[in-house]
Amino acid sequence: MTLPRKKKQQLECIAKAGGGTYYAARNASEFRLAMAKVVSKPKFKGTVLKVIAVKQGKPFQAYVQIFRQGEEDYLESGFTDPPNPYSLKLLPGVYGIKVQDETVPDKPVVEMKGVVIESGKTESLVANF
């Protein structure tokens, strides 16, 4: 079955918006070819974000939360692990980052807003306390 051109364009647009690719398959053979392309393509097109927390000039363990810009619920969270940063893969976009020092009673937070993540780059951020 062949889709009308408008329907195909809509599906291509949806796939692109989700960071994917639209493949048409009219039969089992074309479906197998499309699946081979999907499996062979690298899936991740984002970047690696590295966050390190520094206090008195030295890295220390801190709690990190990653948010999509303008959203309240965090996407990912974890701890820095000195001397290693907290690292994760993100798709391109604008993010907010909160880094919290849980080693002291008042638990101060360093907040970074408007962090732009571009495809294919490694982004390193330092939270200074």
MMTF fields as JSON, N, C-alpha, C and O atoms, coordinates in Angstrom:
{
  "mmtfVersion": "1.0.0",
  "mmtfProducer": "UNKNOWN",
  "numBonds": 515,
  "numAtoms": 516,
  "numGroups": 129,
  "numChains": 1,
  "numModels": 1,
  "chainsPerModel": [1],
  "groupsPerChain": [129],
  "chainIdList": ["A"],
  "bondAtomList": [4, 2, 8, 6, 12, 10, 16, 14, 20, 18, 24, 22, 28, 26, 32, 30, 36, 34, 40, 38, 44, 42, 48, 46, 52, 50, 56, 54, 60, 58, 64, 62, 68, 66, 72, 70, 76, 74, 80, 78, 84, 82, 88, 86, 92, 90, 96, 94, 100, 98, 104, 102, 108, 106, 112, 110, 116, 114, 120, 118, 124, 122, 128, 126, 132, 130, 136, 134, 140, 138, 144, 142, 148, 146, 152, 150, 156, 154, 160, 158, 164, 162, 168, 166, 172, 170, 176, 174, 180, 178, 184, 182, 188, 186, 192, 190, 196, 194, 200, 198, 204, 202, 208, 206, 212, 210, 216, 214, 220, 218, 224, 222, 228, 226, 232, 230, 236, 234, 240, 238, 244, 242, 248, 246, 252, 250, 256, 254, 260, 258, 264, 262, 268, 266, 272, 270, 276, 274, 280, 278, 284, 282, 288, 286, 292, 290, 296, 294, 300, 298, 304, 302, 308, 306, 312, 310, 316, 314, 320, 318, 324, 322, 328, 326, 332, 330, 336, 334, 340, 338, 344, 342, 348, 346, 352, 350, 356, 354, 360, 358, 364, 362, 368, 366, 372, 370, 376, 374, 380, 378, 384, 382, 388, 386, 392, 390, 396, 394, 400, 398, 404, 402, 408, 406, 412, 410, 416, 414, 420, 418, 424, 422, 428, 426, 432, 430, 436, 434, 440, 438, 444, 442, 448, 446, 452, 450, 456, 454, 460, 458, 464, 462, 468, 466, 472, 470, 476, 474, 480, 478, 484, 482, 488, 486, 492, 490, 496, 494, 500, 498, 504, 502, 508, 506, 512, 510],
  "bondOrderList": [1, 1, 1, 1, 1, 1, 1, 1, 1, 1, 1, 1, 1, 1, 1, 1, 1, 1, 1, 1, 1, 1, 1, 1, 1, 1, 1, 1, 1, 1, 1, 1, 1, 1, 1, 1, 1, 1, 1, 1, 1, 1, 1, 1, 1, 1, 1, 1, 1, 1, 1, 1, 1, 1, 1, 1, 1, 1, 1, 1, 1, 1, 1, 1, 1, 1, 1, 1, 1, 1, 1, 1, 1, 1, 1, 1, 1, 1, 1, 1, 1, 1, 1, 1, 1, 1, 1, 1, 1, 1, 1, 1, 1, 1, 1, 1, 1, 1, 1, 1, 1, 1, 1, 1, 1, 1, 1, 1, 1, 1, 1, 1, 1, 1, 1, 1, 1, 1, 1, 1, 1, 1, 1, 1, 1, 1, 1, 1],
  "groupList": [{"groupName": "MET", "atomNameList": ["N", "CA", "C", "O"], "elementList": ["N", "C", "C", "O"], "formalChargeList": [0, 0, 0, 0], "bondAtomList": [1, 0, 2, 1, 3, 2], "bondOrderList": [1, 1, 2], "singleLetterCode": "M", "chemCompType": "L-PEPTIDE LINKING"}, {"groupName": "THR", "atomNameList": ["N", "CA", "C", "O"], "elementList": ["N", "C", "C", "O"], "formalChargeList": [0, 0, 0, 0], "bondAtomList": [1, 0, 2, 1, 3, 2], "bondOrderList": [1, 1, 2], "singleLetterCode": "T", "chemCompType": "L-PEPTIDE LINKING"}, {"groupName": "LEU", "atomNameList": ["N", "CA", "C", "O"], "elementList": ["N", "C", "C", "O"], "formalChargeList": [0, 0, 0, 0], "bondAtomList": [1, 0, 2, 1, 3, 2], "bondOrderList": [1, 1, 2], "singleLetterCode": "L", "chemCompType": "L-PEPTIDE LINKING"}, {"groupName": "PRO", "atomNameList": ["N", "CA", "C", "O"], "elementList": ["N", "C", "C", "O"], "formalChargeList": [0, 0, 0, 0], "bondAtomList": [1, 0, 2, 1, 3, 2], "bondOrderList": [1, 1, 2], "singleLetterCode": "P", "chemCompType": "L-PEPTIDE LINKING"}, {"groupName": "ARG", "atomNameList": ["N", "CA", "C", "O"], "elementList": ["N", "C", "C", "O"], "formalChargeList": [0, 0, 0, 0], "bondAtomList": [1, 0, 2, 1, 3, 2], "bondOrderList": [1, 1, 2], "singleLetterCode": "R", "chemCompType": "L-PEPTIDE LINKING"}, {"groupName": "LYS", "atomNameList": ["N", "CA", "C", "O"], "elementList": ["N", "C", "C", "O"], "formalChargeList": [0, 0, 0, 0], "bondAtomList": [1, 0, 2, 1, 3, 2], "bondOrderList": [1, 1, 2], "singleLetterCode": "K", "chemCompType": "L-PEPTIDE LINKING"}, {"groupName": "GLN", "atomNameList": ["N", "CA", "C", "O"], "elementList": ["N", "C", "C", "O"], "formalChargeList": [0, 0, 0, 0], "bondAtomList": [1, 0, 2, 1, 3, 2], "bondOrderList": [1, 1, 2], "singleLetterCode": "Q", "chemCompType": "L-PEPTIDE LINKING"}, {"groupName": "GLU", "atomNameList": ["N", "CA", "C", "O"], "elementList": ["N", "C", "C", "O"], "formalChargeList": [0, 0, 0, 0], "bondAtomList": [1, 0, 2, 1, 3, 2], "bondOrderList": [1, 1, 2], "singleLetterCode": "E", "chemCompType": "L-PEPTIDE LINKING"}, {"groupName": "CYS", "atomNameList": ["N", "CA", "C", "O"], "elementList": ["N", "C", "C", "O"], "formalChargeList": [0, 0, 0, 0], "bondAtomList": [1, 0, 2, 1, 3, 2], "bondOrderList": [1, 1, 2], "singleLetterCode": "C", "chemCompType": "L-PEPTIDE LINKING"}, {"groupName": "ILE", "atomNameList": ["N", "CA", "C", "O"], "elementList": ["N", "C", "C", "O"], "formalChargeList": [0, 0, 0, 0], "bondAtomList": [1, 0, 2, 1, 3, 2], "bondOrderList": [1, 1, 2], "singleLetterCode": "I", "chemCompType": "L-PEPTIDE LINKING"}, {"groupName": "ALA", "atomNameList": ["N", "CA", "C", "O"], "elementList": ["N", "C", "C", "O"], "formalChargeList": [0, 0, 0, 0], "bondAtomList": [1, 0, 2, 1, 3, 2], "bondOrderList": [1, 1, 2], "singleLetterCode": "A", "chemCompType": "L-PEPTIDE LINKING"}, {"groupName": "GLY", "atomNameList": ["N", "CA", "C", "O"], "elementList": ["N", "C", "C", "O"], "formalChargeList": [0, 0, 0, 0], "bondAtomList": [1, 0, 2, 1, 3, 2], "bondOrderList": [1, 1, 2], "singleLetterCode": "G", "chemCompType": "PEPTIDE LINKING"}, {"groupName": "TYR", "atomNameList": ["N", "CA", "C", "O"], "elementList": ["N", "C", "C", "O"], "formalChargeList": [0, 0, 0, 0], "bondAtomList": [1, 0, 2, 1, 3, 2], "bondOrderList": [1, 1, 2], "singleLetterCode": "Y", "chemCompType": "L-PEPTIDE LINKING"}, {"groupName": "ASN", "atomNameList": ["N", "CA", "C", "O"], "elementList": ["N", "C", "C", "O"], "formalChargeList": [0, 0, 0, 0], "bondAtomList": [1, 0, 2, 1, 3, 2], "bondOrderList": [1, 1, 2], "singleLetterCode": "N", "chemCompType": "L-PEPTIDE LINKING"}, {"groupName": "SER", "atomNameList": ["N", "CA", "C", "O"], "elementList": ["N", "C", "C", "O"], "formalChargeList": [0, 0, 0, 0], "bondAtomList": [1, 0, 2, 1, 3, 2], "bondOrderList": [1, 1, 2], "singleLetterCode": "S", "chemCompType": "L-PEPTIDE LINKING"}, {"groupName": "PHE", "atomNameList": ["N", "CA", "C", "O"], "elementList": ["N", "C", "C", "O"], "formalChargeList": [0, 0, 0, 0], "bondAtomList": [1, 0, 2, 1, 3, 2], "bondOrderList": [1, 1, 2], "singleLetterCode": "F", "chemCompType": "L-PEPTIDE LINKING"}, {"groupName": "VAL", "atomNameList": ["N", "CA", "C", "O"], "elementList": ["N", "C", "C", "O"], "formalChargeList": [0, 0, 0, 0], "bondAtomList": [1, 0, 2, 1, 3, 2], "bondOrderList": [1, 1, 2], "singleLetterCode": "V", "chemCompType": "L-PEPTIDE LINKING"}, {"groupName": "ASP", "atomNameList": ["N", "CA", "C", "O"], "elementList": ["N", "C", "C", "O"], "formalChargeList": [0, 0, 0, 0], "bondAtomList": [1, 0, 2, 1, 3, 2], "bondOrderList": [1, 1, 2], "singleLetterCode": "D", "chemCompType": "L-PEPTIDE LINKING"}],
  "groupTypeList": [0, 1, 2, 3, 4, 5, 5, 5, 6, 6, 2, 7, 8, 9, 10, 5, 10, 11, 11, 11, 1, 12, 12, 10, 10, 4, 13, 10, 14, 7, 15, 4, 2, 10, 0, 10, 5, 16, 16, 14, 5, 3, 5, 15, 5, 11, 1, 16, 2, 5, 16, 9, 10, 16, 5, 6, 11, 5, 3, 15, 6, 10, 12, 16, 6, 9, 15, 4, 6, 11, 7, 7, 17, 12, 2, 7, 14, 11, 15, 1, 17, 3, 3, 13, 3, 12, 14, 2, 5, 2, 2, 3, 11, 16, 12, 11, 9, 5, 16, 6, 17, 7, 1, 16, 3, 17, 5, 3, 16, 16, 7, 0, 5, 11, 16, 16, 9, 7, 14, 11, 5, 1, 7, 14, 2, 16, 10, 13, 15],
  "groupIdList": [1, 2, 3, 4, 5, 6, 7, 8, 9, 10, 11, 12, 13, 14, 15, 16, 17, 18, 19, 20, 21, 22, 23, 24, 25, 26, 27, 28, 29, 30, 31, 32, 33, 34, 35, 36, 37, 38, 39, 40, 41, 42, 43, 44, 45, 46, 47, 48, 49, 50, 51, 52, 53, 54, 55, 56, 57, 58, 59, 60, 61, 62, 63, 64, 65, 66, 67, 68, 69, 70, 71, 72, 73, 74, 75, 76, 77, 78, 79, 80, 81, 82, 83, 84, 85, 86, 87, 88, 89, 90, 91, 92, 93, 94, 95, 96, 97, 98, 99, 100, 101, 102, 103, 104, 105, 106, 107, 108, 109, 110, 111, 112, 113, 114, 115, 116, 117, 118, 119, 120, 121, 122, 123, 124, 125, 126, 127, 128, 129],
  "secStructList": [7, 7, 7, 7, 2, 2, 2, 2, 2, 2, 2, 2, 2, 2, 2, 2, 2, 6, 6, 7, 7, 7, 7, 7, 7, 1, 1, 2, 2, 2, 2, 2, 2, 2, 2, 2, 2, 2, 2, 2, 1, 7, 7, 7, 7, 1, 3, 3, 3, 3, 3, 3, 3, 3, 3, 6, 6, 3, 3, 7, 7, 7, 3, 3, 3, 3, 3, 3, 6, 6, 7, 1, 1, 3, 3, 3, 3, 3, 3, 7, 5, 6, 6, 5, 7, 3, 3, 3, 3, 3, 7, 1, 3, 3, 3, 3, 3, 3, 3, 3, 7, 6, 6, 1, 6, 6, 7, 7, 3, 3, 3, 3, 3, 3, 3, 3, 3, 7, 6, 6, 7, 3, 3, 3, 3, 3, 3, 3, 7],
  "xCoordList": [0.835, 0.0, 0.885, 1.798, 0.612, 1.369, 0.588, -0.599, 1.279, 0.635, 0.504, 1.366, -0.581, -0.663, 0.516, 1.031, 0.928, 2.098, 1.983, 2.956, 0.807, 0.62, 0.835, 1.474, 0.316, 0.498, 1.977, 2.48, 2.663, 4.091, 4.87, 5.756, 4.544, 5.217, 4.966, 5.865, 3.75, 3.437, 4.271, 4.811, 4.376, 5.169, 6.651, 7.337, 7.148, 8.543, 8.786, 9.825, 7.83, 7.946, 7.955, 8.743, 7.085, 7.036, 8.359, 8.899, 8.87, 10.135, 11.269, 12.077, 11.334, 12.395, 12.293, 13.307, 11.073, 10.872, 11.324, 11.764, 11.217, 11.641, 13.09, 13.543, 13.819, 15.225, 15.437, 16.524, 14.402, 14.502, 14.428, 14.535, 14.247, 14.159, 12.956, 12.693, 12.231, 11.086, 11.552, 12.287, 11.124, 11.413, 10.092, 9.254, 9.906, 8.72, 9.054, 10.154, 8.088, 8.274, 6.955, 5.943, 6.971, 5.748, 5.589, 4.512, 6.68, 6.6, 7.654, 8.416, 7.682, 8.591, 10.057, 10.874, 10.389, 11.772, 12.219, 13.313, 11.372, 11.7, 11.745, 12.543, 10.879, 10.895, 12.217, 12.785, 12.717, 14.007, 15.141, 16.032, 15.108, 16.129, 16.06, 17.088, 14.85, 14.686, 15.194, 15.86, 14.883, 15.344, 16.865, 17.468, 17.489, 18.959, 19.544, 20.56, 18.911, 19.379, 19.226, 20.119, 18.104, 17.851, 18.883, 19.426, 19.15, 20.091, 21.51, 22.287, 21.875, 23.253, 23.555, 24.724, 22.54, 22.762, 23.12, 22.549, 24.078, 24.31, 23.067, 22.515, 22.628, 21.372, 21.519, 20.592, 22.643, 22.784, 23.41, 24.503, 22.703, 23.199, 23.356, 23.35, 23.491, 23.606, 25.036, 25.963, 25.201, 26.52, 26.66, 25.693, 27.857, 28.12, 28.25, 29.014, 27.507, 27.598, 28.364, 28.055, 29.377, 30.155, 30.037, 30.255, 29.691, 29.534, 30.451, 30.451, 31.231, 32.109, 31.799, 31.523, 31.846, 31.627, 32.973, 33.737, 33.248, 34.528, 34.271, 33.488, 34.949, 34.869, 36.288, 37.022, 36.677, 38.018, 39.078, 40.129, 38.768, 39.724, 39.835, 40.654, 39.017, 39.118, 37.767, 36.728, 37.784, 36.534, 35.98, 36.736, 34.67, 34.039, 32.731, 32.233, 32.188, 30.957, 29.762, 29.562, 28.976, 27.787, 26.671, 26.914, 25.444, 24.253, 23.889, 23.802, 23.677, 23.412, 22.03, 21.668, 21.263, 19.979, 19.98, 20.442, 19.459, 19.383, 17.91, 17.115, 17.558, 16.185, 16.13, 17.095, 15.031, 14.78, 14.41, 13.708, 14.873, 14.604, 13.104, 12.305, 12.725, 11.335, 10.519, 9.337, 11.103, 10.373, 10.821, 11.965, 9.92, 10.219, 10.722, 11.492, 10.297, 10.716, 12.053, 12.238, 12.988, 14.303, 14.279, 13.505, 15.161, 15.306, 16.221, 15.937, 17.317, 18.36, 18.939, 18.889, 19.483, 20.187, 21.241, 21.184, 22.198, 23.261, 24.299, 24.098, 25.389, 26.433, 27.731, 28.072, 28.446, 29.813, 30.601, 30.215, 31.676, 32.476, 33.941, 34.66, 34.388, 35.755, 36.791, 36.73, 37.74, 37.987, 37.166, 37.356, 36.251, 35.471, 34.218, 33.598, 33.849, 32.617, 31.397, 31.508, 30.244, 28.981, 28.832, 28.882, 28.652, 28.576, 27.296, 26.856, 26.707, 25.564, 25.438, 25.998, 24.688, 24.451, 23.12, 22.122, 23.12, 21.906, 21.696, 22.653, 20.447, 20.118, 20.281, 20.222, 20.485, 20.599, 19.368, 18.247, 19.597, 18.505, 19.038, 20.246, 18.12, 18.478, 18.065, 16.94, 18.996, 18.797, 19.109, 19.775, 18.609, 18.96, 19.646, 19.286, 20.631, 21.389, 21.439, 21.718, 21.163, 21.296, 22.322, 22.259, 23.269, 24.298, 24.201, 24.269, 24.04, 23.82, 24.937, 25.332, 25.432, 26.444, 25.706, 25.16, 25.692, 24.988, 25.89, 25.494, 27.113, 28.051, 27.915, 28.526, 27.121, 26.926, 25.436, 24.611, 25.081, 23.664, 22.742, 21.606, 23.191, 22.289, 22.151, 21.313, 22.931, 22.863, 22.707, 21.689, 23.713, 23.616, 23.554, 24.025, 22.954, 22.762, 23.377, 23.188, 24.111, 24.558, 23.632, 23.526, 22.962, 22.014, 22.53, 22.945, 22.5, 22.919, 21.723, 21.19, 21.301, 20.137, 20.592, 21.636, 19.783, 20.049, 21.289, 21.954, 21.611, 22.776, 22.415, 21.54, 23.1, 22.82, 23.685, 24.912, 23.021, 23.707, 23.595, 22.495, 24.753, 24.793, 25.222, 25.952, 24.776, 25.067, 26.56, 27.243, 27.052, 28.417, 29.505, 30.682, 29.165, 30.186, 30.133, 29.082, 31.268, 31.303, 31.277, 32.09, 30.345, 30.175, 30.613, 30.107, 31.55, 32.01, 31.632, 31.906, 31.0, 30.584, 31.168, 31.309, 31.506, 32.031, 31.093, 30.759, 30.673, 29.872, 30.806, 31.283, 31.068, 31.971, 31.183, 30.235, 31.59, 30.95, 31.898, 31.561],
  "yCoordList": [-1.174, 0.0, 1.243, 1.365, 2.14, 3.377, 4.487, 4.687, 5.205, 6.313, 7.527, 7.773, 8.296, 9.565, 10.453, 10.352, 11.308, 12.167, 12.981, 13.103, 13.535, 14.364, 13.533, 14.003, 12.321, 11.436, 11.098, 11.099, 10.81, 10.491, 11.686, 11.516, 12.89, 14.099, 14.297, 14.707, 14.007, 14.121, 13.141, 13.508, 11.91, 10.907, 11.267, 11.073, 11.796, 12.239, 13.367, 13.407, 14.281, 15.406, 14.913, 15.391, 13.963, 13.401, 12.716, 12.902, 11.928, 11.227, 12.22, 12.041, 13.258, 14.265, 15.001, 15.241, 15.363, 16.074, 15.239, 15.784, 13.932, 13.042, 12.606, 11.749, 13.196, 12.843, 11.563, 10.984, 11.12, 9.869, 10.052, 11.165, 8.952, 8.94, 8.107, 7.061, 8.569, 7.831, 6.912, 7.339, 5.651, 4.689, 4.117, 3.692, 4.104, 3.501, 2.079, 1.803, 1.183, -0.202, -0.71, -0.742, -1.102, -1.59, -3.099, -3.634, -3.796, -5.25, -5.733, -4.938, -7.024, -7.596, -7.356, -7.108, -7.427, -7.208, -5.772, -5.558, -4.794, -3.398, -3.148, -2.344, -3.846, -3.717, -4.221, -3.58, -5.358, -5.89, -4.908, -4.716, -4.289, -3.295, -2.084, -1.581, -1.625, -0.486, -0.842, -0.032, -2.044, -2.475, -2.56, -2.225, -2.998, -3.061, -1.662, -1.477, -0.668, 0.717, 1.221, 1.888, 0.907, 1.355, 0.769, 1.479, -0.506, -1.184, -0.706, -0.634, -0.375, 0.005, 1.465, 1.834, 2.293, 3.71, 3.918, 3.279, 4.825, 5.176, 5.891, 6.76, 5.528, 6.048, 7.386, 8.196, 7.633, 8.838, 9.956, 9.803, 11.1, 12.238, 13.451, 14.587, 13.227, 14.338, 14.582, 14.49, 14.889, 15.197, 14.64, 14.165, 14.702, 14.279, 15.536, 16.445, 15.575, 16.661, 16.143, 15.082, 16.913, 16.569, 17.715, 18.877, 17.372, 18.375, 18.007, 16.869, 18.977, 18.769, 19.842, 20.991, 19.458, 20.393, 20.662, 19.739, 21.947, 22.344, 23.215, 24.164, 22.866, 23.662, 23.839, 22.862, 25.077, 25.413, 24.865, 24.378, 24.962, 24.563, 23.073, 22.646, 22.257, 20.809, 20.215, 20.656, 19.209, 18.517, 17.793, 17.259, 17.783, 17.052, 16.434, 16.793, 15.511, 14.839, 15.769, 16.305, 15.949, 16.787, 16.121, 15.293, 16.501, 15.963, 16.843, 18.064, 16.216, 16.944, 16.554, 15.378, 17.57, 17.34, 18.073, 19.21, 17.406, 17.975, 18.147, 17.216, 19.344, 19.679, 20.153, 20.733, 19.917, 20.612, 22.036, 22.27, 22.98, 24.388, 24.615, 24.215, 25.255, 25.589, 24.495, 24.703, 23.339, 22.252, 22.092, 22.395, 21.617, 21.471, 20.076, 19.92, 19.073, 17.705, 17.43, 17.717, 16.869, 16.614, 15.377, 14.442, 15.409, 14.295, 13.219, 12.023, 13.68, 12.786, 13.377, 14.587, 12.514, 12.991, 11.969, 10.801, 12.438, 11.563, 12.373, 13.556, 11.745, 12.395, 12.492, 11.613, 13.584, 13.651, 12.638, 12.313, 12.147, 11.124, 11.511, 10.978, 12.452, 12.982, 11.876, 10.885, 12.057, 13.228, 13.24, 14.124, 12.275, 12.17, 13.042, 13.166, 13.646, 14.425, 13.513, 12.327, 14.101, 13.43, 13.558, 14.668, 12.448, 12.466, 11.799, 10.796, 12.372, 11.749, 12.245, 13.276, 11.489, 11.856, 12.581, 12.146, 13.703, 14.49, 14.787, 14.937, 14.867, 15.319, 16.826, 17.486, 17.387, 18.839, 19.524, 19.035, 20.66, 21.415, 22.377, 22.569, 22.977, 23.918, 23.298, 22.826, 23.313, 22.63, 23.551, 24.577, 23.148, 23.761, 22.714, 21.538, 23.132, 22.204, 22.758, 23.939, 21.887, 22.247, 21.305, 20.087, 21.906, 21.122, 21.492, 22.668, 20.48, 20.729, 20.125, 18.974, 20.939, 20.491, 19.89, 20.618, 18.586, 17.907, 17.615, 16.903, 18.17, 17.903, 18.89, 18.7, 19.941, 20.94, 21.073, 20.794, 21.504, 21.54, 22.384, 21.977, 23.534, 24.387, 23.931, 24.473, 22.971, 22.362, 23.395, 23.409, 24.255, 25.271, 24.654, 23.541, 25.42, 24.959, 25.974, 27.182, 25.461, 26.278, 25.915, 24.749, 26.924, 26.685, 27.314, 28.473, 26.539, 27.011, 26.91, 25.824, 28.054, 28.081, 28.355, 28.962, 27.891, 28.185, 27.514, 28.073, 26.334, 25.608, 24.985, 24.124, 25.432, 24.964, 23.745, 23.793, 22.67, 21.434, 21.289, 21.249, 21.211, 21.064, 19.66, 19.009, 19.206, 17.862, 17.648, 18.489, 16.503, 16.096, 16.751, 16.527, 17.556, 18.234, 17.718, 17.301, 17.755, 17.464, 18.781, 19.67, 18.899, 20.121, 19.855, 18.93, 20.652, 20.497, 21.746, 22.873, 21.521, 22.628, 22.439, 21.317, 23.569, 23.543, 24.323, 25.474, 23.692, 24.351, 24.733, 23.868, 26.024, 26.492, 26.85, 27.634, 26.264, 26.553, 27.351, 27.702],
  "zCoordList": [0.0, 0.0, 0.0, 0.816, -0.899, -0.989, -0.297, -0.553, 0.584, 1.292, 0.392, -0.452, 0.566, -0.145, 0.256, 1.37, -0.651, -0.423, 0.862, 1.606, 1.13, 2.332, 3.603, 4.545, 3.637, 4.797, 4.989, 6.113, 3.891, 3.95, 4.5, 5.336, 4.034, 4.531, 6.024, 6.758, 6.472, 7.899, 8.72, 9.764, 8.257, 8.971, 8.979, 9.983, 7.85, 7.8, 8.792, 9.45, 8.898, 9.832, 11.282, 12.097, 11.599, 12.953, 13.297, 14.387, 12.361, 12.589, 12.816, 13.727, 11.998, 12.121, 13.448, 14.103, 13.852, 15.113, 16.306, 17.318, 16.188, 17.265, 17.158, 17.916, 16.215, 16.052, 15.267, 15.293, 14.568, 13.835, 12.331, 11.817, 11.643, 10.186, 9.79, 10.383, 8.794, 8.267, 7.145, 6.255, 7.184, 6.128, 5.624, 6.421, 4.335, 3.73, 3.299, 2.819, 3.479, 3.057, 2.492, 3.192, 1.231, 0.58, 0.683, 0.421, 1.072, 1.183, 2.183, 2.735, 2.401, 3.395, 3.043, 3.93, 1.777, 1.355, 1.657, 2.179, 1.329, 1.618, 3.125, 3.605, 3.867, 5.322, 5.894, 6.778, 5.407, 5.865, 5.565, 6.392, 4.386, 4.03, 4.964, 5.416, 5.246, 6.156, 7.551, 8.196, 8.014, 9.345, 9.391, 10.411, 8.317, 8.269, 8.399, 9.068, 7.763, 7.886, 9.314, 9.837, 9.943, 11.31, 12.263, 13.108, 12.13, 13.023, 12.8, 13.752, 11.558, 11.263, 11.595, 11.709, 11.749, 12.028, 13.492, 14.375, 13.747, 15.143, 15.67, 14.994, 16.872, 17.385, 18.085, 18.058, 18.701, 19.503, 18.691, 18.147, 18.612, 17.854, 18.763, 18.289, 20.021, 20.957, 21.38, 20.576, 22.634, 23.153, 24.553, 25.147, 25.065, 26.439, 27.288, 26.962, 28.366, 29.334, 30.539, 31.083, 30.95, 32.137, 33.135, 32.793, 34.369, 35.424, 36.577, 37.048, 37.026, 38.178, 39.217, 38.874, 40.474, 41.576, 42.248, 42.531, 42.499, 43.094, 44.319, 44.281, 45.399, 46.631, 47.144, 47.295, 47.414, 47.88, 46.921, 47.337, 45.621, 44.592, 44.344, 43.531, 45.037, 44.873, 44.496, 44.989, 43.616, 43.289, 44.517, 45.329, 44.64, 45.733, 45.233, 44.166, 46.01, 45.61, 45.821, 46.911, 44.768, 44.826, 44.036, 43.158, 44.368, 43.711, 42.515, 42.641, 41.353, 40.1, 39.576, 39.552, 39.155, 38.5, 37.156, 37.059, 36.126, 34.786, 34.423, 34.556, 33.965, 33.601, 32.152, 31.655, 31.48, 30.217, 30.574, 31.558, 29.789, 30.047, 30.227, 29.38, 31.327, 31.577, 32.234, 32.508, 32.497, 33.14, 34.584, 34.926, 35.423, 36.851, 37.213, 38.161, 36.472, 36.766, 36.1, 34.917, 36.87, 36.303, 35.409, 35.617, 34.401, 33.46, 34.017, 33.942, 34.574, 35.076, 36.348, 36.57, 37.17, 38.354, 38.755, 38.369, 39.535, 40.003, 40.749, 41.023, 41.071, 41.85, 41.067, 40.275, 41.309, 40.829, 41.644, 42.767, 41.106, 41.785, 41.659, 40.814, 42.511, 42.382, 42.285, 43.012, 41.383, 40.549, 39.268, 38.432, 39.091, 37.86, 37.925, 38.982, 36.797, 36.758, 36.636, 36.325, 36.889, 36.568, 35.054, 34.525, 34.354, 32.89, 32.414, 32.975, 31.37, 30.737, 29.31, 28.941, 28.512, 27.118, 27.032, 27.606, 26.303, 26.116, 24.641, 23.881, 24.251, 22.908, 22.851, 23.889, 21.675, 21.568, 22.141, 22.009, 22.776, 23.379, 24.418, 24.551, 25.149, 26.21, 27.537, 27.701, 28.472, 29.743, 30.923, 30.786, 32.065, 33.33, 34.178, 34.131, 34.954, 35.79, 37.201, 37.41, 38.172, 39.583, 40.2, 40.034, 40.916, 41.603, 43.077, 43.436, 43.931, 45.355, 46.196, 46.013, 47.124, 48.088, 49.28, 50.108, 49.365, 50.457, 51.651, 52.573, 51.633, 52.721, 53.873, 54.925, 53.685, 54.747, 55.03, 54.16, 56.263, 56.674, 55.786, 55.54, 55.304, 54.518, 53.058, 52.337, 52.607, 51.278, 50.155, 49.463, 49.974, 48.926, 47.527, 47.291, 46.607, 45.231, 44.267, 44.409, 43.292, 42.17, 41.019, 40.638, 40.469, 39.389, 38.104, 38.09, 37.025, 35.705, 34.779, 34.553, 34.242, 33.35, 31.924, 31.684, 30.995, 29.588, 29.034, 28.162, 29.521, 29.023, 27.674, 27.588, 26.632, 25.274, 24.97, 25.055, 24.619, 24.243, 22.734, 22.181, 22.07, 20.62, 20.258, 21.006, 19.13, 18.664, 18.439, 17.855, 18.915, 18.624, 19.424, 19.142, 20.417, 21.222, 22.662, 23.148, 23.322, 24.744, 25.487, 25.232, 26.399, 27.175, 28.606, 29.242, 29.128, 30.504, 31.3, 30.886, 32.442, 33.306, 34.699, 35.185, 35.337, 36.692, 37.594, 37.314, 38.677, 39.702, 40.839, 41.573, 40.986, 42.044, 43.296, 43.25, 44.407, 45.7, 46.557, 47.688]
}
